[in-house]
Amino acid sequence: MPDALDATPYDALLLLSFGGPEGPDDVIPFLENVTRGRGIPRERLKEVGEHYFLFGGVSPINDQNRALLDALRKDFADHGLDLPVYWGNRNWAPYLTDTLREMVADGRRRILVLATSAYASYSGCRQYRENLADSLAALQAEGLDLPKVDKIRHYFNHEGFVEPMVEGVLKSLADLPEDVRDGAHIAFSTHSIPVASADTSGPVEAHGDGGAYVAQHLDVAKLIAEAVRERTGVDHPWQLVYQSRSGAPHIPWLEPDICDHLAERHAAGVPAVVIAPVGFVSDHMEVLYDLDTEAKAKAEELGLPVRRSATVGADPRFAAAIRDLVLERAAVERGQEVTPCALGALGASHDLCPVGCCPARAPHPAAAGADSPYA
């Protein structure tokens, strides 16, 4: 048996994700959950729902989270880490509030949260913290004793997150025809967000001109591109691009869009492109539709050879990275000095989100940060 690893003071890990429909009847109710309070007409939701109906009304994200849960539990058991892992979603079953209620009933008093978003932004971090605060408020209203909840730091530059993506790009390059392989460009793709949201992402000192969101993605892209150059001997040009834009057309969002980028690269004479979805933990709906459907169709229209590399998903190296992050945070909470794993130029992210980090448009309580109402 492996030596026992110490996760104290934590007694549980909570995988916190977005959620997705698991059948045609779930699609519109799911989209209503996602857009609640925004006044989006039902007809518009039906239009968006067509993306899901192309795949039988099923988002792959829930099955991908189940696979990640299995990978985490196996890795923890194989390495002697006795820490139960739970799962709750923002927008679909299993719902976060129900999972937290279950954890309280199981006697969990100190919970560490893993969000399936690696970067700093309102939607990728603070909104999850707001969801936690809402769920804790609901449990408090029920008269339950609240657990203390912390959140794992941003893991965009952890080796166990970066290395599977390096390998994915290498495999995609190798899959291209030999006559276009060395001239291929790499498009590192992530979710577009409003420019104003990007500019205020991360701690206050990181705000401005894309904020921490853009800086973190550029750092990861550079890491992967340099690793590819070192392993192939070829210096592939690259660019950070965006996908999945939504919202009012008059509001500026991060650009260029992936399809526009493919057209521009083709016009410039680029012989092939590898699309690397570095902004996503798994191959969920926005990867399957925006990249594997829309971007693929655009590339075929252009006659441009394109390959899409894999996300980290349930890769054992990612599960090992989460174990490392759990033990790192636990040691910090016990007052021990740690040397965090962080590749690239930016270093390890903060453990506790500071006041002013990734602010919301309207003030709303957020747990697991310096401004949390729940100590």
C-alpha positions as CSV (number, residue, x, y, z in Angstrom):
1,M,0.0,0.0,0.0
2,P,1.3,3.5,-0.8
3,D,2.1,5.9,2.1
4,A,-0.9,7.9,3.2
5,L,-1.0,11.5,1.9
6,D,-2.2,14.2,4.1
7,A,-5.1,16.4,2.9
8,T,-6.0,17.8,6.3
9,P,-7.7,20.1,7.0
10,Y,-9.9,19.1,4.1
11,D,-12.3,16.2,4.3
12,A,-13.7,16.3,0.8
13,L,-13.1,17.5,-2.8
14,L,-16.0,19.0,-4.8
15,L,-15.9,18.9,-8.6
16,L,-17.9,22.0,-9.6
17,S,-18.9,22.2,-13.3
18,F,-21.3,23.8,-15.7
19,G,-23.6,20.9,-16.4
20,G,-25.5,20.0,-19.6
21,P,-28.6,18.4,-20.9
22,E,-28.7,14.6,-21.1
23,G,-31.6,14.2,-23.5
24,P,-33.8,16.3,-25.9
25,D,-36.4,17.1,-23.2
26,D,-33.6,18.6,-21.1
27,V,-32.3,21.1,-23.6
28,I,-34.7,24.1,-23.2
29,P,-35.0,23.8,-19.4
30,F,-31.2,23.6,-19.2
31,L,-30.8,26.8,-21.4
32,E,-33.4,28.5,-19.2
33,N,-31.2,27.7,-16.2
34,V,-28.1,29.1,-18.0
35,T,-29.8,32.3,-19.0
36,R,-32.1,32.9,-16.0
37,G,-32.6,36.6,-15.3
38,R,-31.3,37.8,-18.7
39,G,-34.7,38.1,-20.4
40,I,-33.8,36.0,-23.4
41,P,-36.8,35.0,-25.4
42,R,-37.8,31.3,-25.6
43,E,-37.5,31.4,-29.4
44,R,-33.9,32.4,-29.1
45,L,-33.3,29.5,-26.7
46,K,-34.8,27.2,-29.3
47,E,-32.3,28.5,-31.9
48,V,-29.4,27.8,-29.5
49,G,-30.9,24.5,-28.6
50,E,-30.4,23.3,-32.2
51,H,-26.7,23.0,-31.4
52,Y,-27.6,20.3,-28.9
53,F,-30.2,18.6,-31.0
54,L,-27.5,18.0,-33.6
55,F,-26.0,15.7,-31.0
56,G,-29.3,14.0,-29.9
57,G,-30.0,16.7,-27.2
58,V,-27.1,15.4,-25.1
59,S,-24.1,17.5,-24.0
60,P,-21.0,15.4,-23.5
61,I,-19.9,17.4,-20.5
62,N,-21.6,15.3,-17.9
63,D,-20.1,12.0,-19.1
64,Q,-16.7,13.8,-19.3
65,N,-17.1,14.9,-15.7
66,R,-18.0,11.3,-14.7
67,A,-14.8,10.2,-16.4
68,L,-12.8,12.8,-14.6
69,L,-14.4,11.8,-11.3
70,D,-13.3,8.2,-12.0
71,A,-9.8,9.3,-12.8
72,L,-9.5,11.4,-9.7
73,R,-10.8,8.7,-7.4
74,K,-8.4,6.1,-9.0
75,D,-5.4,8.5,-8.7
76,F,-6.2,9.3,-5.1
77,A,-6.6,5.6,-4.2
78,D,-3.5,4.6,-6.0
79,H,-1.4,7.2,-4.2
80,G,-2.9,6.8,-0.7
81,L,-4.9,10.0,-0.6
82,D,-8.1,9.3,1.4
83,L,-10.3,12.1,0.2
84,P,-13.8,11.5,-1.1
85,V,-14.8,13.3,-4.3
86,Y,-18.2,14.7,-4.9
87,W,-19.7,16.4,-8.0
88,G,-22.1,19.3,-8.4
89,N,-23.2,21.5,-11.4
90,R,-24.2,25.1,-11.9
91,N,-27.0,24.5,-14.4
92,W,-28.0,20.8,-14.4
93,A,-28.2,17.8,-12.2
94,P,-26.5,17.0,-10.0
95,Y,-27.1,20.5,-8.8
96,L,-24.5,22.2,-6.6
97,T,-27.0,23.0,-3.7
98,D,-28.1,19.3,-3.6
99,T,-24.5,18.1,-3.6
100,L,-23.5,20.5,-0.8
101,R,-26.5,19.4,1.2
102,E,-25.4,15.7,0.7
103,M,-21.9,16.6,1.8
104,V,-23.2,18.3,5.0
105,A,-25.3,15.2,5.7
106,D,-22.2,13.1,5.3
107,G,-20.4,15.2,7.9
108,R,-18.0,17.1,5.6
109,R,-16.9,20.2,7.3
110,R,-14.0,21.5,5.2
111,I,-14.4,21.3,1.4
112,L,-12.0,22.1,-1.4
113,V,-13.5,23.0,-4.7
114,L,-12.2,22.1,-8.2
115,A,-13.9,24.2,-10.9
116,T,-13.7,22.9,-14.5
117,S,-12.2,26.2,-15.6
118,A,-8.5,26.8,-15.5
119,Y,-8.3,30.6,-16.0
120,A,-9.2,33.8,-14.3
121,S,-12.4,35.5,-15.5
122,Y,-15.9,36.4,-14.1
123,S,-17.6,33.4,-15.8
124,G,-14.7,31.0,-15.2
125,C,-14.1,31.8,-11.5
126,R,-16.1,34.5,-9.7
127,Q,-19.4,33.2,-11.0
128,Y,-18.7,29.8,-9.6
129,R,-17.9,31.5,-6.3
130,E,-21.2,33.3,-6.5
131,N,-22.9,29.9,-7.1
132,L,-21.2,28.6,-4.0
133,A,-22.4,31.6,-2.0
134,D,-26.0,31.1,-3.2
135,S,-25.9,27.4,-2.3
136,L,-24.5,28.1,1.1
137,A,-27.2,30.7,1.7
138,A,-29.8,28.1,0.8
139,L,-28.4,25.6,3.2
140,Q,-28.2,28.3,5.9
141,A,-31.9,29.1,5.4
142,E,-32.6,25.4,6.0
143,G,-30.9,25.7,9.3
144,L,-27.9,23.5,8.4
145,D,-24.4,23.9,9.7
146,L,-22.3,25.3,6.9
147,P,-19.0,23.8,5.9
148,K,-16.0,26.0,5.2
149,V,-15.3,26.1,1.5
150,D,-12.1,26.9,-0.4
151,K,-11.3,26.8,-4.1
152,I,-8.2,25.4,-5.8
153,R,-6.1,28.0,-7.5
154,H,-6.1,28.5,-11.3
155,Y,-4.2,25.6,-12.8
156,F,-3.7,26.8,-16.4
157,N,0.1,26.6,-16.0
158,H,0.4,23.4,-14.1
159,E,2.5,20.8,-15.8
160,G,-0.3,18.2,-15.6
161,F,-2.6,20.5,-17.5
162,V,-0.1,21.8,-20.1
163,E,1.7,18.5,-21.0
164,P,-1.4,16.7,-22.3
165,M,-2.1,19.7,-24.6
166,V,1.5,19.6,-25.9
167,E,1.0,16.0,-26.7
168,G,-2.3,16.7,-28.4
169,V,-0.8,19.3,-30.7
170,L,2.1,17.0,-31.6
171,K,-0.4,14.2,-32.5
172,S,-2.4,16.6,-34.6
173,L,0.7,17.9,-36.5
174,A,1.7,14.3,-37.1
175,D,-1.8,13.6,-38.5
176,L,-1.5,16.3,-41.2
177,P,-0.2,15.4,-44.7
178,E,3.6,15.5,-44.7
179,D,3.7,18.1,-47.4
180,V,1.9,20.7,-45.3
181,R,3.0,19.7,-41.8
182,D,6.0,21.9,-41.3
183,G,4.2,24.9,-42.6
184,A,1.2,24.5,-40.3
185,H,0.1,27.3,-38.0
186,I,-1.3,26.7,-34.6
187,A,-4.5,28.5,-33.5
188,F,-4.9,28.4,-29.7
189,S,-8.6,28.7,-29.1
190,T,-10.5,29.8,-26.1
191,H,-14.0,31.1,-25.2
192,S,-14.5,34.7,-26.2
193,I,-15.7,37.0,-23.5
194,P,-16.7,40.7,-23.5
195,V,-13.6,42.9,-23.7
196,A,-14.7,44.8,-20.6
197,S,-14.9,41.5,-18.7
198,A,-11.4,40.5,-19.9
199,D,-9.9,43.8,-19.0
200,T,-11.1,43.4,-15.4
201,S,-10.1,39.7,-15.0
202,G,-7.8,38.7,-12.3
203,P,-6.6,40.8,-9.3
204,V,-6.8,44.6,-9.6
205,E,-3.1,44.9,-10.4
206,A,-3.6,42.7,-13.5
207,H,-6.5,44.7,-14.9
208,G,-6.3,46.4,-18.3
209,D,-5.8,45.3,-22.0
210,G,-7.2,41.8,-21.6
211,G,-6.4,41.4,-18.0
212,A,-5.3,38.1,-16.5
213,Y,-7.6,36.2,-18.9
214,V,-5.6,37.0,-22.0
215,A,-2.3,37.0,-20.3
216,Q,-2.8,33.5,-18.9
217,H,-3.9,32.1,-22.2
218,L,-0.9,33.7,-24.0
219,D,1.4,32.3,-21.4
220,V,0.0,28.8,-22.0
221,A,0.1,29.1,-25.8
222,K,3.7,30.2,-25.6
223,L,4.6,27.2,-23.4
224,I,3.0,24.8,-25.8
225,A,4.5,26.3,-28.9
226,E,8.0,26.3,-27.4
227,A,7.6,22.7,-26.3
228,V,6.4,21.7,-29.9
229,R,9.4,23.5,-31.4
230,E,11.8,21.7,-29.0
231,R,10.4,18.3,-29.8
232,T,10.0,18.7,-33.6
233,G,12.7,21.2,-34.5
234,V,10.0,23.2,-36.3
235,D,9.0,26.7,-35.2
236,H,5.2,26.8,-36.0
237,P,3.7,30.3,-36.0
238,W,0.8,30.6,-33.6
239,Q,-2.0,33.0,-32.5
240,L,-4.5,33.1,-29.7
241,V,-8.0,33.1,-31.2
242,Y,-11.6,33.0,-29.8
243,Q,-14.8,31.1,-30.2
244,S,-18.4,30.8,-28.9
245,R,-19.2,34.5,-28.9
246,S,-22.7,35.3,-27.7
247,G,-24.6,38.4,-26.5
248,A,-25.6,41.7,-28.1
249,P,-23.6,42.4,-31.3
250,H,-22.9,46.0,-30.2
251,I,-20.8,44.9,-27.2
252,P,-17.1,44.3,-28.1
253,W,-15.9,40.7,-27.5
254,L,-12.4,39.3,-27.8
255,E,-11.3,38.6,-31.3
256,P,-10.4,37.2,-33.8
257,D,-13.0,34.6,-34.2
258,I,-11.7,31.1,-35.1
259,C,-13.6,31.0,-38.4
260,D,-12.4,34.5,-39.4
261,H,-8.9,33.4,-38.5
262,L,-9.0,30.4,-40.7
263,A,-10.1,32.5,-43.6
264,E,-7.4,35.0,-43.0
265,R,-4.7,32.3,-42.7
266,H,-5.9,30.7,-45.9
267,A,-5.8,34.0,-47.7
268,A,-2.2,34.5,-46.5
269,G,-1.2,31.2,-48.0
270,V,-0.9,29.1,-44.9
271,P,-1.0,25.4,-45.9
272,A,-2.6,24.0,-42.8
273,V,-3.8,24.8,-39.2
274,V,-3.9,22.9,-36.0
275,I,-6.6,24.2,-33.7
276,A,-5.7,23.7,-30.0
277,P,-8.6,24.4,-27.6
278,V,-6.5,25.4,-24.7
279,G,-9.3,27.3,-23.0
280,F,-11.3,24.2,-22.3
281,V,-10.8,21.3,-19.8
282,S,-12.9,18.8,-21.9
283,D,-14.5,18.3,-25.3
284,H,-17.9,19.6,-24.3
285,M,-20.5,21.1,-26.6
286,E,-18.7,24.4,-27.5
287,V,-15.7,22.3,-28.6
288,L,-17.9,19.9,-30.6
289,Y,-20.1,22.5,-32.2
290,D,-17.9,25.6,-32.6
291,L,-14.7,23.8,-33.6
292,D,-15.6,20.3,-34.8
293,T,-18.7,21.5,-36.7
294,E,-18.5,25.2,-37.6
295,A,-14.8,25.6,-37.8
296,K,-14.4,22.3,-39.6
297,A,-17.1,23.3,-42.2
298,K,-15.3,26.6,-42.7
299,A,-12.0,24.9,-43.3
300,E,-13.6,22.5,-45.8
301,E,-15.1,25.4,-47.6
302,L,-11.7,27.0,-47.9
303,G,-9.9,23.8,-48.8
304,L,-7.7,24.3,-45.8
305,P,-6.3,21.2,-44.0
306,V,-7.2,21.5,-40.3
307,R,-6.8,19.2,-37.3
308,R,-8.2,19.8,-33.8
309,S,-6.1,18.6,-30.9
310,A,-7.5,17.1,-27.8
311,T,-8.4,18.8,-24.5
312,V,-7.0,17.3,-21.2
313,G,-10.3,15.6,-20.2
314,A,-9.6,12.7,-17.8
315,D,-6.0,12.4,-18.7
316,P,-4.1,10.7,-15.8
317,R,-1.6,13.5,-15.8
318,F,-4.4,16.0,-15.1
319,A,-5.8,13.8,-12.3
320,A,-2.3,13.8,-10.8
321,A,-2.1,17.6,-11.2
322,I,-5.3,17.9,-9.2
323,R,-3.8,15.6,-6.5
324,D,-0.8,17.9,-6.4
325,L,-2.9,21.0,-6.1
326,V,-5.0,19.5,-3.3
327,L,-1.9,18.6,-1.3
328,E,-0.4,22.0,-2.0
329,R,-3.4,23.9,-0.7
330,A,-3.8,21.6,2.3
331,A,-0.1,22.2,3.2
332,V,-0.7,26.0,2.9
333,E,-3.7,25.8,5.2
334,R,-1.6,23.9,7.7
335,G,0.9,26.7,7.7
336,Q,3.6,24.8,5.8
337,E,5.9,26.3,3.1
338,V,5.3,24.9,-0.4
339,T,6.9,25.2,-3.8
340,P,3.9,25.3,-6.2
341,C,4.2,23.8,-9.6
342,A,3.8,26.6,-12.2
343,L,5.3,26.7,-15.6
344,G,5.8,29.8,-17.8
345,A,6.4,33.4,-16.8
346,L,3.4,34.1,-14.6
347,G,4.0,31.9,-11.7
348,A,1.4,30.3,-9.4
349,S,-1.9,32.0,-9.1
350,H,-3.3,33.2,-5.8
351,D,-5.0,30.7,-3.4
352,L,-7.6,33.2,-2.2
353,C,-9.3,35.5,-4.7
354,P,-8.6,39.1,-3.6
355,V,-11.2,41.9,-3.4
356,G,-11.8,43.3,-6.8
357,C,-10.8,40.1,-8.6
358,C,-12.9,39.5,-11.7
359,P,-15.7,41.8,-10.6
360,A,-19.4,41.2,-11.5
361,R,-21.4,43.9,-13.3
362,A,-23.7,44.0,-10.2
363,P,-22.5,43.3,-6.7
364,H,-23.2,39.7,-5.6
365,P,-21.9,37.7,-2.6
366,A,-19.1,35.2,-3.6
367,A,-17.7,32.4,-1.4
368,A,-14.1,31.1,-1.2
369,G,-12.5,34.5,-1.6
370,A,-11.2,37.4,0.5
371,D,-14.7,39.1,0.2
372,S,-16.6,35.9,1.2
373,P,-19.5,36.4,3.7
374,Y,-18.8,32.8,4.8
375,A,-15.6,32.6,6.9
